[in-house]
Amino acid sequence: MIKTAFLEILRTFNKDELKRFEAFLNSPYFNTRNNVVNLFSVVKKYTPEFSHKNLDKEEIWKNIFPEKEYNYGILKNIIYDITKLAEKFLEVEYMNSNQKQQMNNLLTKLGEKQLDGIFINKYNAFEKILFNSSKYYTDYFQDYMELKDHRYLLSVYNPKYILKSGAIEISELFIFDFIAKFGTNFNNVYIEESELNQSSETEFIRLFSEAVFSDKKLEEYIDKMNNGPEKNYRILKIFFKMMKCYLNPQSISFYFEFKNTLFENDKYITESALRRLYASLGSTLDNCNVAYDINKNRELYNIIFQLVEKNIFLSEDGKAIPSLYLLAVKTSGYLKETLFIEKLRKEFLHKLDTTLQENFKIFSLAYLHYSKNEFDKALEFSNKISIDKFQLKYFLKNLQIIISFEKNDYEMFLFLNDTHKHFLAKNKSVSQSYKESNMKFLNYTNSLFKLKESLDLPEIEFTEKSINNDVVVNKQWLLEKLKEMDKKKSDN
């Protein structure tokens, strides 16, 4: 019995859940089978592992039916019954924790039984408590629309409760929900498009997006409504500006419009939704292809800093997101923000999955020493990684390339250049565009070595212009090195 689905479910229960489950089994509303209760009485003794040898099926049978001959068919049915009850318990637990679903269920039943007076009282209470005074969350508009729909149906069947604008309000909420969720999902589309080179598969999505989010009248109307007290339009404007930014990567002004709109209205947004919007802000920044108008590393650092300051750096379950932690450390390292790397290590490293912590500690130390210009120590730690995680290794290989330039070690660069090309070539999961942007980084770094010796001003200016107009990783670092050469040439 140790490998049954029932015990697999039971192993996830804490002490309180086990107590509630026992009460659930003893409730005649949910269960009328005494053998199921008896089975649980035997099994619960072996919490929390539920792996004792006494959980063998024949041993279980002896405890339930001490005077009967073992019958696998009967025991199998009892195990089936208790498994279904465990699944039902999970449904009830979820229902008890889902206030919005309880609301919908209650209003549905009140409507069916034509208890219209009670319905109106409950509706008004739900609207006031759950929506009028609450912040935006991912399903806010959808949940509000479902509430309004209950009220609209009552007005259809009972003229006494007729509404003048019920359908209009529902339609507005439908549009709000669509734009908010479309914007959120477009962020996922952008990530897939960037990493997996799927631009040909997103043509319809982009054509549709441009038709909706490039409409001048719609934008003007949203801007006008945003000036009023209605928070729904303020939320709508955030997502509208996000989409405008995605569709206009050639102008950094759209990014700042999105950022400013988000910052001005973040008080209307829950932490979980705000966390996603900050992630989208980072993606729209990455999508901007004009490096000379903004220091992307510094801007990304500011976004990450805000995540930490607003206590939304961790996921909703209190865990550190590996990719975000790596990005935060890398960005801080390139900006020489030593104290912030230390803060990340102290506050968030232990919040990662335990299997990742040692390698992520090494990663952090590599960038920490780089931020202090301790390049040899940074190289030492960058070679200690023992985990086969592409993003982590990829970041460190790029760091090693950068260090080779900082140390002015061209032979080291040539060796790393060769190994990095092989690393990219053999990785099947990386898109062609991703590989190309990395290959360009290697080629540009090679050019930097030559320019460092010649300080040829026209060639420096030409290279700077080429990088600005190109799609290449570590663009900001490349441009900073060129500016240093330009300054050195001017000083001479």
Summary of the structure (lengths in Angstrom):
residues: 492
radius of gyration: 29.8
end to end distance: 81.3
largest distance: 100.9
contacts: 1421
relative contact order: 0.04
helix: 77%
strand: 0%
